[in-house]
Amino acid sequence: MSRISVRGFAVASATAVTTVGAVVGVASGSTPAVDDNNFEATAADTTLLADIPAGQQAQVQTASLTQQADAQASAADAAAKKSAEEAARIQAAKDAKSKKQAAEDKLEKERQAKEAERASRDEVRSASAFATQSSYTVAEVQAMARQMMPADQFQCFSNIVDHESSWNYRASNPSSGAYGLVQALPGSKMASAGADWQTNPATQIKWGLSYMNSSRYGSPCAAWSFWQANGWY
């Protein structure tokens, strides 16, 4: 028979505990009461147990190893859970940072767009900025118009003028009295923009823009949308 010390073994099964208790009782000549809640402390105070048959020794050792394996598995699970939680926290922080950066980038782009629009409006030239000529080509009149309004409104203005006068600043409708690039009705309305309304396309463009930008439409593009729906503006 070999001898075995309980120190270092964590007896995890009721069968193993009963077996050890029974053997200790037999060896000492009495049957001690076993406190389940303090068994480990009691076992720790016992340096040596009586001789235990080899089969029972294997049972005690197996129970101890099983408990150790369970404890290690539990510790591994806890570590894995903690690691996963930390990874999730880090990822959430990264996502929040990315969203914040995206929002800031969007605001910056909007700010730059507004500044560009403001700059474009500031660069708009007045009708008086153009030297008076005896006559003007279509290309020259179109160039004036481009410089007298925001870039994003020119195409809409051009669409209207294409339909109304084909960019002929002297175009006249004998039946209605409409006149000029934008076919003001009557043409004399354009005198509010300048006395040379009959011969100066810049004056006509100025009046046309004022008319389109008024509370009636708000912009050349709004006026063009109305024209498309009604065939006039």
C-alpha positions as semicolon CSV with decimal commas, in nm:
position;residue;x (nm);y (nm);z (nm)
1;M;0,000;0,000;0,000
2;S;0,115;0,354;-0,068
3;R;0,033;0,662;0,143
4;I;-0,120;0,982;0,011
5;S;-0,152;1,336;0,146
6;V;-0,476;1,530;0,091
7;R;-0,283;1,860;0,057
8;G;-0,285;1,978;-0,303
9;F;-0,594;1,776;-0,399
10;A;-0,931;1,943;-0,443
11;V;-1,187;1,666;-0,399
12;A;-1,473;1,762;-0,630
13;S;-1,720;1,476;-0,607
14;A;-1,941;1,362;-0,322
15;T;-1,833;1,005;-0,382
16;A;-1,467;1,097;-0,342
17;V;-1,538;1,297;-0,026
18;T;-1,737;1,009;0,124
19;T;-1,462;0,766;0,038
20;V;-1,191;0,980;0,198
21;G;-1,402;1,039;0,508
22;A;-1,475;0,671;0,545
23;V;-1,112;0,573;0,512
24;V;-1,000;0,838;0,763
25;G;-1,259;0,708;1,007
26;V;-1,143;0,351;0,968
27;A;-0,779;0,448;1,019
28;S;-0,846;0,646;1,336
29;G;-1,095;0,405;1,488
30;S;-1,379;0,656;1,483
31;T;-1,611;0,821;1,232
32;P;-1,558;1,199;1,239
33;A;-1,832;1,438;1,133
34;V;-1,760;1,603;0,803
35;D;-1,857;1,970;0,767
36;D;-1,931;2,013;0,395
37;N;-1,870;2,387;0,415
38;N;-1,532;2,350;0,577
39;F;-1,411;2,022;0,434
40;E;-1,119;2,168;0,250
41;A;-0,988;2,340;0,564
42;T;-1,025;2,021;0,765
43;A;-0,846;1,820;0,498
44;A;-0,567;2,071;0,494
45;D;-0,503;2,015;0,864
46;T;-0,467;1,638;0,809
47;T;-0,114;1,568;0,698
48;L;-0,153;1,201;0,602
49;L;-0,448;0,973;0,536
50;A;-0,462;0,605;0,615
51;D;-0,363;0,366;0,347
52;I;-0,607;0,393;0,056
53;P;-0,655;0,112;-0,193
54;A;-0,508;0,189;-0,534
55;G;-0,853;0,205;-0,703
56;Q;-0,974;0,462;-0,452
57;Q;-0,655;0,664;-0,484
58;A;-0,720;0,688;-0,859
59;Q;-1,076;0,803;-0,791
60;V;-0,956;1,082;-0,560
61;Q;-0,687;1,193;-0,803
62;T;-0,931;1,188;-1,098
63;A;-1,179;1,404;-0,908
64;S;-0,905;1,652;-0,820
65;L;-0,779;1,674;-1,177
66;T;-1,134;1,716;-1,309
67;Q;-1,195;2,006;-1,073
68;Q;-0,867;2,166;-1,174
69;A;-0,958;2,130;-1,542
70;D;-1,300;2,284;-1,477
71;A;-1,140;2,575;-1,292
72;Q;-0,895;2,632;-1,577
73;A;-1,176;2,619;-1,835
74;S;-1,380;2,866;-1,632
75;A;-1,081;3,100;-1,606
76;A;-1,022;3,070;-1,983
77;D;-1,388;3,152;-2,053
78;A;-1,372;3,455;-1,825
79;A;-1,055;3,576;-1,997
80;A;-1,208;3,526;-2,342
81;K;-1,523;3,716;-2,238
82;K;-1,316;4,002;-2,098
83;S;-1,108;4,012;-2,416
84;A;-1,421;4,021;-2,633
85;E;-1,573;4,300;-2,425
86;E;-1,252;4,504;-2,452
87;A;-1,239;4,450;-2,830
88;A;-1,603;4,560;-2,858
89;R;-1,531;4,871;-2,651
90;I;-1,233;4,962;-2,869
91;Q;-1,435;4,908;-3,189
92;A;-1,723;5,119;-3,056
93;A;-1,480;5,400;-2,979
94;K;-1,335;5,375;-3,332
95;D;-1,683;5,380;-3,487
96;A;-1,782;5,685;-3,284
97;K;-1,464;5,863;-3,389
98;S;-1,526;5,778;-3,756
99;K;-1,885;5,908;-3,739
100;K;-1,769;6,228;-3,573
101;Q;-1,503;6,279;-3,841
102;A;-1,754;6,213;-4,118
103;A;-1,993;6,469;-3,969
104;E;-1,714;6,725;-3,941
105;D;-1,607;6,659;-4,301
106;K;-1,964;6,707;-4,421
107;L;-1,994;7,037;-4,237
108;E;-1,662;7,152;-4,382
109;K;-1,773;7,069;-4,737
110;E;-2,099;7,255;-4,685
111;R;-1,907;7,555;-4,551
112;Q;-1,673;7,552;-4,850
113;A;-1,967;7,524;-5,089
114;K;-2,136;7,824;-4,929
115;E;-1,815;8,023;-4,947
116;A;-1,774;7,931;-5,313
117;E;-2,132;8,035;-5,383
118;R;-2,080;8,361;-5,196
119;A;-1,759;8,425;-5,388
120;S;-1,937;8,352;-5,713
121;R;-2,208;8,603;-5,627
122;D;-1,949;8,859;-5,525
123;E;-1,782;8,823;-5,864
124;V;-2,104;8,901;-6,052
125;R;-2,055;9,214;-6,263
126;S;-2,309;9,491;-6,298
127;A;-2,446;9,611;-6,630
128;S;-2,247;9,933;-6,603
129;A;-1,921;9,733;-6,599
130;F;-1,948;9,667;-6,974
131;A;-1,842;9,923;-7,231
132;T;-2,117;10,033;-7,466
133;Q;-2,086;9,913;-7,826
134;S;-2,275;9,989;-8,141
135;S;-2,361;9,622;-8,185
136;Y;-2,305;9,287;-8,013
137;T;-2,265;8,929;-8,133
138;V;-2,455;8,645;-7,971
139;A;-2,130;8,521;-7,816
140;E;-2,064;8,864;-7,664
141;V;-2,414;8,887;-7,520
142;Q;-2,386;8,539;-7,372
143;A;-2,050;8,629;-7,221
144;M;-2,210;8,931;-7,055
145;A;-2,487;8,717;-6,913
146;R;-2,241;8,465;-6,770
147;Q;-2,062;8,741;-6,582
148;M;-2,380;8,902;-6,450
149;M;-2,524;8,602;-6,263
150;P;-2,416;8,305;-6,049
151;A;-2,276;8,021;-6,258
152;D;-2,545;7,778;-6,144
153;Q;-2,820;8,005;-6,283
154;F;-2,683;8,079;-6,627
155;Q;-2,812;7,767;-6,803
156;C;-3,167;7,829;-6,682
157;F;-3,147;8,193;-6,793
158;S;-3,006;8,081;-7,127
159;N;-3,289;7,832;-7,179
160;I;-3,546;8,106;-7,138
161;V;-3,364;8,348;-7,368
162;D;-3,320;8,074;-7,630
163;H;-3,697;8,029;-7,644
164;E;-3,788;8,397;-7,616
165;S;-3,544;8,567;-7,854
166;S;-3,266;8,329;-7,962
167;W;-3,025;8,578;-7,796
168;N;-3,128;8,862;-8,029
169;Y;-3,127;9,173;-7,810
170;R;-3,324;9,361;-8,077
171;A;-3,595;9,095;-8,111
172;S;-3,939;9,251;-8,132
173;N;-4,287;9,100;-8,133
174;P;-4,506;9,337;-8,339
175;S;-4,831;9,183;-8,224
176;S;-4,768;9,197;-7,850
177;G;-4,504;9,466;-7,815
178;A;-4,262;9,232;-7,634
179;Y;-3,899;9,330;-7,686
180;G;-3,541;9,225;-7,628
181;L;-3,361;8,919;-7,499
182;V;-3,621;8,827;-7,240
183;Q;-3,918;8,969;-7,437
184;A;-4,029;9,217;-7,174
185;L;-4,393;9,311;-7,225
186;P;-4,403;9,592;-7,301
187;G;-4,039;9,650;-7,379
188;S;-4,048;9,989;-7,213
189;K;-4,057;9,816;-6,875
190;M;-3,683;9,771;-6,911
191;A;-3,631;10,146;-6,880
192;S;-3,624;10,088;-6,503
193;A;-3,286;9,918;-6,559
194;G;-3,144;10,184;-6,792
195;A;-3,237;10,436;-7,056
196;D;-3,046;10,237;-7,320
197;W;-3,270;9,932;-7,281
198;Q;-3,338;9,913;-7,657
199;T;-2,972;9,888;-7,763
200;N;-2,774;9,757;-7,466
201;P;-2,803;9,383;-7,395
202;A;-2,642;9,432;-7,051
203;T;-2,934;9,655;-6,951
204;Q;-3,181;9,396;-7,077
205;I;-3,002;9,117;-6,886
206;K;-3,008;9,330;-6,573
207;W;-3,382;9,382;-6,602
208;G;-3,445;9,017;-6,688
209;L;-3,253;8,899;-6,383
210;S;-3,441;9,143;-6,161
211;Y;-3,770;9,010;-6,295
212;M;-3,671;8,644;-6,250
213;N;-3,521;8,701;-5,905
214;S;-3,828;8,885;-5,780
215;S;-4,082;8,738;-5,542
216;R;-4,267;8,603;-5,846
217;Y;-4,004;8,332;-5,905
218;G;-3,696;8,379;-5,688
219;S;-3,431;8,280;-5,943
220;P;-3,376;8,213;-6,316
221;C;-3,401;7,840;-6,253
222;A;-3,735;7,881;-6,076
223;A;-3,854;8,094;-6,368
224;W;-3,737;7,825;-6,612
225;S;-3,929;7,557;-6,421
226;F;-4,243;7,771;-6,451
227;W;-4,175;7,827;-6,822
228;Q;-4,146;7,452;-6,883
229;A;-4,479;7,393;-6,716
230;N;-4,665;7,682;-6,884
231;G;-4,479;7,783;-7,200
232;W;-4,435;8,139;-7,071
233;Y;-4,308;8,315;-6,761
